[in-house]
């Protein structure tokens, strides 16, 4: 046959393969319209560039380090182990114990799907998780287009997918630290597509994988099943199965499995996120929370509506890239009901953040539900005025997202503060990164270390890594408290931000105070110091020639 024909055969999946995977690969390999290709390429390039810059400039932070340590430990044969995760446990935050070597992150989140990336570590190392995040979110947009292409005219399907790539609910999570929720849009779209096609096998496959993302991903799956039961006549039985499985999975995991590894879900996370409902209750997981909510419907309504201004702003912001259509769609309402309920009743300023990772739970509902709305309103898209309004809304959403500088990912170009002016230039960030890299490279690969947040992602691939100055001791596998062998810190990193940001000011002060204690006690000595960064080693004398550098690094002014 012709070469092109042979190439096409080579690209096609062959041999035994589940039907769901054949559909997925087949859809991804078909050509895409040129505007969508550009949108996907720009989205992928932006994500990859920002993730590279965050690691290269030492602006990635704690979660990046935590997930890398979980993945590194898994590859070493200790799935879920993380001393960094232990720092967030109730034993440390509530009972004031040192972090535990051997602590399993599954006590907090059962992100089983993330662990499947462990075999990529020898090949990609520190870049494994950022690349995975960018790939999954890009693939989700392409799958959304294929799903929309089955139901809508191609120009409308393209517009919907481009809206996905330009939405703040997607760009924000794209440019932050790695998070285990980045697979939810892709798997959510695939599950909805399978239900629309009435495929039992692929529905079950994507359902299982979606729930494996994390235990609370079952909430998104439940709403998808509810939508199928109510709005998808040919898949009502599948929808009922999805609902039953997701409820059973969440209940089994949170009430039976996770408590076997620790009480963090009940003693810390539930208490922090749902404090009004858990008041006066010691412990208690998902089932206790649901019981409390059923007993207090008035409080549930109050939490859903308050604060009214921020709630309304949040709803408008997540619907803006889609020209506010999600606010009018029954399908969106059903698909989003359960995952939206959680942030509305949760505590904390981050619960209603448009660019925070938790909006990933809402993305399948927003975009797939809007696609379903369009099936019955095709004439509206033919109006040039509406298309212009949609373009304007999308552009406004994109500008607001980028100028808000989510996670300071664009701080090289956008000031962290305008009044007073706070901005570290690109050359300044590169000089700072060179200093940080020099300090990090001095720490032996497998030695126990405590480091402050900017340095942690580069030092997390080891058994014991802690966040300094919060912790510099840990409990070993036998429960004995031990000090770390190395400490790496960079107080000068926070200098530009301390006049504006309370958190950075507090971290810098704590770094100085704790380091003075360590040096005064003689437990650690200075082995390296440069430009406000330093490395300490346990039970060695300080180098006299570094005294002046350390005095400047620990100076109060």
C-alpha positions as CSV (number, residue, x, y, z in Angstrom):
1,X,0.0,0.0,0.0
2,X,0.9,3.7,0.0
3,X,3.4,5.0,2.7
4,X,0.7,7.2,4.2
5,X,-1.6,4.2,4.5
6,X,1.1,2.2,6.2
7,X,1.8,5.0,8.6
8,X,-1.9,5.2,9.5
9,X,-1.9,1.5,10.2
10,X,1.3,1.9,12.4
11,X,-0.3,4.6,14.5
12,X,-3.5,2.6,15.0
13,X,-3.7,0.6,18.3
14,X,-3.6,-3.1,17.5
15,X,-4.0,-6.3,19.3
16,X,-6.2,-6.9,22.4
17,X,-7.2,-3.6,24.0
18,X,-10.2,-2.5,26.0
19,X,-12.9,-0.8,24.0
20,X,-12.5,2.4,26.0
21,X,-8.8,2.7,25.2
22,X,-9.4,2.1,21.5
23,X,-12.0,4.9,21.5
24,X,-9.6,7.2,23.4
25,X,-6.5,6.6,21.2
26,X,-8.6,6.7,18.1
27,X,-10.1,10.0,19.0
28,X,-6.7,11.6,19.9
29,X,-5.0,10.4,16.7
30,X,-7.5,12.0,14.3
31,X,-6.6,15.5,12.9
32,X,-7.8,18.6,14.7
33,X,-8.9,21.9,13.3
34,X,-6.1,24.5,13.0
35,X,-7.5,26.9,15.6
36,X,-7.7,24.2,18.1
37,X,-4.2,22.9,17.4
38,X,-2.9,26.4,18.0
39,X,-4.8,26.7,21.3
40,X,-3.6,23.3,22.5
41,X,0.0,24.0,21.5
42,X,0.0,27.4,23.2
43,X,-1.6,25.9,26.3
44,X,0.9,23.1,26.5
45,X,3.8,25.4,25.8
46,X,2.7,27.9,28.5
47,X,2.2,25.1,31.0
48,X,5.6,23.5,30.3
49,X,7.4,26.9,30.3
50,X,5.9,28.0,33.6
51,X,6.5,24.7,35.3
52,X,10.1,24.7,34.1
53,X,10.6,28.3,35.3
54,X,9.1,27.5,38.7
55,X,11.6,24.7,39.3
56,X,14.5,26.5,37.6
57,X,13.9,29.8,39.5
58,X,13.2,28.0,42.9
59,X,9.7,29.4,43.0
60,X,8.0,26.0,43.3
61,X,6.9,25.3,46.8
62,X,5.8,22.8,49.4
63,X,3.3,20.7,47.6
64,X,5.7,20.1,44.7
65,X,8.2,18.7,47.2
66,X,5.6,16.6,49.0
67,X,4.3,14.8,45.9
68,X,7.8,14.3,44.6
69,X,8.8,12.6,47.8
70,X,5.7,10.4,47.7
71,X,6.5,9.4,44.2
72,X,10.2,8.9,45.0
73,X,9.4,6.7,48.0
74,X,7.0,4.6,45.9
75,X,9.8,4.0,43.4
76,X,12.0,2.9,46.3
77,X,9.4,0.4,47.4
78,X,7.6,2.3,50.1
79,X,4.3,3.5,48.5
80,X,2.8,6.7,50.0
81,X,5.7,7.3,52.4
82,X,6.5,11.0,53.1
83,X,7.9,12.9,56.0
84,X,6.7,16.1,54.3
85,X,3.2,14.7,54.4
86,X,3.7,13.8,58.0
87,X,4.2,17.5,58.8
88,X,0.6,18.0,57.8
89,X,-0.7,15.2,60.0
90,X,-2.7,15.6,63.1
91,X,0.1,14.2,65.2
92,X,2.3,17.1,64.2
93,X,-0.1,20.0,63.7
94,X,-2.5,19.1,66.7
95,X,-0.4,17.0,69.1
96,X,3.0,18.8,68.4
97,X,5.0,15.6,67.7
98,X,7.9,15.5,65.3
99,X,7.2,14.2,61.8
100,X,7.4,10.4,61.4
101,X,9.6,8.5,59.0
102,X,7.3,5.8,57.5
103,X,4.2,8.0,57.6
104,X,1.9,7.1,54.7
105,X,0.2,9.9,52.8
106,X,-2.8,7.7,52.2
107,X,-4.0,8.7,55.7
108,X,-4.8,12.1,54.2
109,X,-5.4,11.4,50.5
110,X,-5.6,8.1,48.6
111,X,-4.1,9.4,45.4
112,X,-3.4,5.9,44.0
113,X,-3.4,7.1,40.4
114,X,-0.4,9.4,40.9
115,X,1.7,6.5,42.1
116,X,1.4,4.9,38.6
117,X,3.9,7.6,37.4
118,X,6.7,6.3,39.6
119,X,8.3,4.2,36.8
120,X,9.0,7.5,35.0
121,X,11.2,8.9,37.8
122,X,14.5,7.2,36.5
123,X,13.9,8.8,33.1
124,X,12.5,12.3,34.0
125,X,13.4,12.8,37.7
126,X,12.2,16.0,39.1
127,X,10.3,16.9,35.9
128,X,8.0,13.9,36.0
129,X,5.1,15.5,37.8
130,X,5.1,18.9,36.1
131,X,5.2,17.1,32.7
132,X,2.4,14.8,33.7
133,X,0.2,17.7,34.9
134,X,0.6,19.6,31.7
135,X,0.0,16.5,29.5
136,X,-3.2,15.5,31.4
137,X,-4.7,18.9,31.3
138,X,-3.9,19.4,27.6
139,X,-5.3,15.9,26.7
140,X,-8.5,16.8,28.6
141,X,-9.2,19.7,26.2
142,X,-8.7,17.5,23.2
143,X,-11.1,14.9,24.6
144,X,-13.6,17.7,25.3
145,X,-13.4,18.7,21.6
146,X,-14.0,15.1,20.4
147,X,-17.0,14.8,22.7
148,X,-18.4,18.1,21.5
149,X,-17.7,17.2,17.9
150,X,-20.1,14.3,18.2
151,X,-22.9,16.6,19.3
152,X,-22.3,20.0,17.8
153,X,-21.2,21.8,14.6
154,X,-17.4,21.9,14.4
155,X,-17.0,25.7,14.8
156,X,-19.0,25.5,18.1
157,X,-17.0,22.5,19.3
158,X,-13.8,24.3,18.6
159,X,-15.0,27.4,20.4
160,X,-15.9,25.3,23.4
161,X,-12.5,23.6,23.5
162,X,-10.7,26.9,23.1
163,X,-12.7,28.3,26.0
164,X,-11.4,25.4,28.1
165,X,-7.8,26.2,27.3
166,X,-8.3,29.9,28.1
167,X,-10.4,29.4,31.3
168,X,-9.0,30.5,34.7
169,X,-10.4,27.3,36.2
170,X,-7.9,25.4,34.0
171,X,-5.0,27.8,33.6
172,X,-4.7,28.4,37.4
173,X,-4.3,24.7,38.2
174,X,-2.0,24.3,35.2
175,X,0.6,26.7,36.5
176,X,0.7,25.8,40.2
177,X,2.6,23.1,42.0
178,X,1.8,19.6,41.0
179,X,-1.5,18.4,42.4
180,X,-3.2,15.0,42.2
181,X,-6.4,16.5,40.9
182,X,-5.0,17.3,37.4
183,X,-6.4,14.0,36.0
184,X,-10.0,14.8,37.0
185,X,-11.0,16.9,33.8
186,X,-9.7,14.2,31.5
187,X,-11.3,11.2,33.3
188,X,-14.5,13.2,33.9
189,X,-14.9,14.0,30.2
190,X,-14.1,10.4,29.3
191,X,-16.7,9.1,31.7
192,X,-19.4,11.5,30.5
193,X,-18.5,10.6,26.8
194,X,-18.9,6.9,27.6
195,X,-22.3,7.5,29.2
196,X,-23.4,9.5,26.2
197,X,-22.4,6.6,24.0
198,X,-24.0,4.0,26.3
199,X,-20.8,2.0,26.6
200,X,-20.8,-0.2,29.8
201,X,-17.1,-1.3,29.6
202,X,-15.6,2.1,29.1
203,X,-18.0,3.6,31.7
204,X,-16.7,1.2,34.3
205,X,-13.1,1.7,33.4
206,X,-13.2,5.5,33.6
207,X,-15.3,5.4,36.7
208,X,-12.7,3.3,38.5
209,X,-9.8,5.4,37.4
210,X,-11.6,8.6,38.3
211,X,-12.2,7.4,41.9
212,X,-8.5,6.4,42.1
213,X,-7.5,10.0,41.6
214,X,-8.4,10.7,45.2
215,X,-11.2,9.7,47.6
216,X,-13.1,13.0,47.1
217,X,-13.1,12.5,43.3
218,X,-16.0,10.1,44.0
219,X,-18.0,13.3,44.6
220,X,-17.5,14.3,41.0
221,X,-18.4,10.8,39.9
222,X,-21.6,10.8,41.9
223,X,-22.8,14.0,40.2
224,X,-22.0,12.5,36.8
225,X,-24.0,9.4,37.7
226,X,-26.9,11.6,38.9
227,X,-26.9,13.5,35.6
228,X,-27.0,10.2,33.6
229,X,-29.8,8.9,35.7
230,X,-31.9,12.0,35.2
231,X,-30.9,13.3,31.7
232,X,-29.5,10.4,29.8
233,X,-32.3,7.9,29.1
234,X,-30.1,5.3,27.4
235,X,-27.6,5.2,30.3
236,X,-29.8,5.3,33.3
237,X,-28.7,2.0,34.6
238,X,-25.0,3.0,34.1
239,X,-25.7,6.2,35.9
240,X,-27.2,4.4,38.9
241,X,-24.2,2.1,39.0
242,X,-21.9,5.1,38.9
243,X,-23.7,6.7,41.8
244,X,-23.7,3.5,43.9
245,X,-20.0,2.8,43.2
246,X,-18.9,6.3,44.0
247,X,-20.8,6.4,47.3
248,X,-19.6,3.0,48.3
249,X,-16.0,3.9,47.4
250,X,-15.9,7.1,49.3
251,X,-17.6,5.6,52.3
252,X,-15.4,2.5,52.4
253,X,-12.2,4.5,51.9
254,X,-12.9,7.3,54.4
255,X,-14.6,5.2,57.0
256,X,-12.6,2.0,56.9
257,X,-9.4,2.1,54.9
258,X,-7.9,5.5,55.6
259,X,-8.4,5.3,59.4
260,X,-6.2,2.3,59.4
261,X,-3.3,4.5,58.5
262,X,-4.1,7.5,60.7
263,X,-6.8,9.8,62.1
264,X,-5.9,12.8,60.0
265,X,-9.0,12.8,57.9
266,X,-11.3,13.1,61.0
267,X,-9.0,14.9,63.4
268,X,-7.7,17.5,61.1
269,X,-9.1,17.9,57.6
270,X,-12.8,17.5,58.5
271,X,-12.4,19.8,61.5
272,X,-10.6,22.5,59.4
273,X,-12.8,22.4,56.3
274,X,-16.2,21.8,58.0
275,X,-15.8,23.3,61.4
276,X,-19.4,24.5,61.9
277,X,-20.7,21.0,61.3
278,X,-18.0,19.2,63.3
279,X,-18.2,21.5,66.4
280,X,-18.3,19.4,69.6
281,X,-17.5,16.2,67.7
282,X,-14.3,14.4,68.3
283,X,-13.1,12.5,65.3
284,X,-15.7,11.4,62.7
285,X,-15.2,11.1,59.0
286,X,-17.4,11.5,56.0
287,X,-20.4,9.6,57.4
288,X,-20.3,11.7,60.6
289,X,-20.2,14.9,58.5
290,X,-23.2,13.8,56.5
291,X,-25.1,13.0,59.6
292,X,-24.4,16.3,61.1
293,X,-25.5,18.1,57.9
294,X,-28.8,16.2,57.8
295,X,-29.4,17.2,61.4
296,X,-28.7,20.9,60.7
297,X,-30.4,21.9,57.4
298,X,-30.6,25.5,58.5
299,X,-26.8,25.7,59.0
300,X,-26.3,24.0,55.6
301,X,-28.4,26.7,53.9
302,X,-26.5,29.4,55.8
303,X,-23.1,28.1,54.8
304,X,-24.2,27.6,51.2
305,X,-25.2,31.3,50.8
306,X,-22.5,33.0,52.9
307,X,-20.6,35.1,52.3
308,X,-23.1,36.1,49.5
309,X,-20.8,38.5,47.7
310,X,-17.9,36.0,47.4
311,X,-20.3,33.2,46.5
312,X,-21.9,35.2,43.7
313,X,-18.5,36.4,42.4
314,X,-17.2,32.8,42.4
315,X,-20.2,31.5,40.4
316,X,-19.9,34.3,37.9
317,X,-16.1,33.8,37.5
318,X,-16.3,30.1,36.8
319,X,-19.1,30.7,34.2
320,X,-17.5,33.7,32.5
321,X,-15.3,31.9,30.0
322,X,-18.5,30.1,28.7
323,X,-20.5,33.4,28.4
324,X,-22.3,32.6,31.6
325,X,-24.2,29.7,30.0
326,X,-23.5,27.3,32.9
327,X,-25.8,29.5,35.0
328,X,-28.7,28.6,32.7
329,X,-28.0,24.9,32.1
330,X,-29.9,22.1,33.9
331,X,-27.2,19.7,32.8
332,X,-24.5,21.8,34.4
333,X,-26.6,22.0,37.5
334,X,-26.9,18.3,37.9
335,X,-23.2,17.6,36.9
336,X,-21.9,20.2,39.3
337,X,-24.3,19.8,42.2
338,X,-22.2,17.6,44.5
339,X,-18.7,19.0,43.7
340,X,-20.0,22.6,44.0
341,X,-21.7,21.9,47.3
342,X,-18.3,21.1,49.0
343,X,-16.6,24.5,48.4
344,X,-19.7,26.4,49.2
345,X,-20.0,24.9,52.6
346,X,-16.2,24.7,53.3
347,X,-14.3,27.1,55.5
348,X,-11.3,29.2,54.5
349,X,-10.5,31.8,51.8
350,X,-9.2,29.2,49.4
351,X,-12.6,27.4,49.2
352,X,-14.0,29.9,46.7
353,X,-10.8,30.6,44.7
354,X,-11.3,30.4,41.0
355,X,-7.7,29.4,40.2
356,X,-7.1,27.0,43.0
357,X,-6.6,23.3,42.2
358,X,-10.0,22.3,43.8
359,X,-11.9,23.9,40.9
360,X,-10.7,20.8,39.0
361,X,-13.7,19.0,40.5
362,X,-16.0,21.5,38.7
363,X,-14.4,21.5,35.3
364,X,-16.0,18.4,33.8
365,X,-19.5,19.7,34.8
366,X,-18.9,23.2,33.5
367,X,-17.7,22.3,30.0
368,X,-19.6,19.1,29.4
369,X,-22.8,20.5,30.7
370,X,-22.4,23.6,28.5
371,X,-21.9,21.3,25.5
372,X,-25.1,19.6,26.3
373,X,-26.9,22.9,26.6
374,X,-25.8,23.9,23.2
375,X,-27.4,20.9,21.6
376,X,-30.8,22.6,22.0
377,X,-29.7,26.2,21.3
378,X,-27.7,26.0,18.1
379,X,-29.5,29.0,16.6
380,X,-28.0,31.3,19.2
381,X,-24.4,30.5,18.0
382,X,-25.4,31.8,14.5
383,X,-25.8,35.3,15.9
384,X,-22.7,37.3,15.3
385,X,-23.4,39.6,18.3
386,X,-23.5,36.6,20.7
387,X,-20.2,35.2,19.3
388,X,-18.6,38.6,19.9
389,X,-20.0,38.7,23.4
390,X,-18.6,35.2,24.1
391,X,-15.2,36.3,22.7
392,X,-15.2,39.3,24.9
393,X,-16.1,37.3,28.0
394,X,-13.4,34.8,27.3
395,X,-10.8,37.5,26.7
396,X,-11.8,39.2,30.0
397,X,-11.6,35.9,31.9
398,X,-8.1,35.3,30.4
399,X,-6.8,38.8,31.3
400,X,-8.2,38.6,34.8
401,X,-6.5,35.2,35.3
402,X,-3.1,36.2,34.0
403,X,-3.0,39.6,35.8
404,X,-4.0,37.9,39.1
405,X,-0.7,36.1,38.9
406,X,-1.9,32.8,40.3
407,X,0.6,31.2,42.7
408,X,3.1,34.0,41.7
409,X,3.8,31.9,38.6
410,X,4.1,35.0,36.4
411,X,6.1,37.1,39.0
412,X,9.0,37.4,36.5
413,X,6.7,39.6,34.4
414,X,4.0,40.8,36.8
415,X,4.9,42.6,40.1
416,X,3.9,40.9,43.3
417,X,2.6,44.2,44.5
418,X,2.1,47.6,42.9
419,X,1.7,49.7,46.0
420,X,4.3,49.5,47.5
421,X,6.2,48.2,44.5
422,X,7.5,44.7,44.9
423,X,9.1,43.0,41.9
424,X,12.1,40.7,41.5
425,X,13.4,41.0,37.9
426,X,14.3,38.0,35.8
427,X,18.1,38.6,36.2
428,X,17.5,38.9,40.0
429,X,15.5,35.7,40.1
430,X,18.3,33.9,38.1
431,X,21.0,35.2,40.5
432,X,18.9,34.0,43.4
433,X,18.4,30.6,41.8
434,X,22.2,30.2,41.2
435,X,22.8,30.9,44.9
436,X,20.1,28.4,45.9
437,X,21.4,25.8,43.6
438,X,24.9,26.1,45.0
439,X,23.6,25.5,48.5
440,X,21.3,22.6,47.6
441,X,24.1,20.8,45.7
442,X,26.2,20.7,48.9
443,X,23.6,18.4,50.7
444,X,24.5,14.7,50.1
445,X,21.8,12.9,48.0
446,X,20.5,10.6,50.7
447,X,21.2,12.6,53.9
448,X,18.4,13.7,56.1
449,X,17.7,17.4,55.6
450,X,15.5,20.3,56.8
451,X,15.1,23.1,54.3
452,X,13.0,26.2,53.9
453,X,10.2,26.1,51.3
454,X,11.9,27.3,48.1
455,X,14.7,24.8,48.5
456,X,12.5,21.8,49.3
457,X,11.4,20.6,45.8
458,X,15.1,20.1,44.9
459,X,15.8,18.1,48.1
460,X,12.6,16.0,48.4
461,X,14.0,12.9,46.7
462,X,15.1,11.2,50.0
463,X,13.7,9.4,53.0
464,X,13.8,12.4,55.4
465,X,13.1,15.9,54.2
466,X,11.5,18.4,56.5
467,X,10.3,22.0,56.2
468,X,12.6,24.3,58.1
469,X,12.2,26.1,60.5
470,X,9.0,24.4,61.4
471,X,10.8,21.1,61.9
472,X,14.3,19.9,62.2
473,X,13.8,16.7,64.1
474,X,11.8,13.6,63.2
475,X,10.8,10.2,64.6
476,X,12.6,7.3,63.0
477,X,10.9,4.0,62.2
478,X,11.4,2.9,65.8
479,X,9.8,6.0,67.1
480,X,13.1,7.6,68.4
481,X,13.4,11.3,67.9
482,X,16.4,12.2,65.8
483,X,17.8,15.6,64.5
484,X,18.4,16.0,60.7
485,X,22.0,15.9,59.6
486,X,21.8,19.0,57.3
487,X,19.9,22.3,57.3
488,X,19.6,24.5,54.2
489,X,17.9,27.9,54.3
490,X,17.7,31.1,52.3
491,X,16.5,34.0,54.5
492,X,17.4,36.6,51.9
493,X,14.9,35.0,49.5
494,X,12.1,36.7,51.5
495,X,13.7,40.2,51.8
496,X,11.9,41.7,48.8
497,X,8.5,40.5,50.0
498,X,8.6,41.1,53.8
499,X,7.4,44.8,53.6
500,X,4.1,43.7,52.1
501,X,3.4,40.0,52.9
502,X,2.9,38.9,56.4
503,X,3.7,35.2,55.7
504,X,7.1,35.9,54.2
505,X,7.9,38.3,57.0
506,X,7.0,35.7,59.6
507,X,9.0,32.9,57.8
508,X,12.1,35.1,57.6
509,X,11.9,36.0,61.3
510,X,11.5,32.3,62.2
511,X,14.4,31.3,60.1
512,X,16.7,33.8,61.8
513,X,15.6,32.9,65.3
514,X,15.8,29.2,64.9
515,X,19.1,29.3,63.2
516,X,20.6,31.4,65.9
517,X,19.4,28.8,68.4
518,X,21.0,26.0,66.5
519,X,24.4,27.8,66.2
520,X,24.4,29.0,69.8
521,X,23.7,25.5,71.1
522,X,26.6,24.1,69.0
523,X,24.4,21.4,67.5
524,X,25.2,22.6,64.0
525,X,28.0,24.4,62.3
526,X,28.1,26.6,59.2
527,X,29.7,24.8,56.2
528,X,28.6,27.2,53.4
529,X,27.1,30.7,53.2
530,X,26.5,33.1,50.3
531,X,24.3,36.0,49.5
532,X,21.9,35.4,52.4
533,X,21.7,31.6,51.9
534,X,23.5,29.0,54.1
535,X,24.0,25.3,54.8
536,X,24.5,23.9,58.3
537,X,25.8,20.4,59.2
538,X,25.2,18.6,62.5
539,X,28.1,18.2,64.9
540,X,30.7,20.0,62.9
541,X,32.4,23.4,63.8
542,X,31.5,26.5,61.9
543,X,34.0,27.8,59.4
544,X,35.4,31.0,60.9
545,X,35.7,32.7,57.5
546,X,31.9,32.5,57.1
547,X,31.1,34.4,60.3
548,X,30.6,37.7,58.4
549,X,28.3,36.2,55.8
550,X,26.2,34.5,58.5
551,X,25.9,37.7,60.5
552,X,24.5,39.5,57.4
553,X,22.2,36.5,56.6
554,X,20.8,36.5,60.2
555,X,20.6,40.3,60.6
556,X,17.3,41.7,61.7
557,X,17.4,44.7,59.3
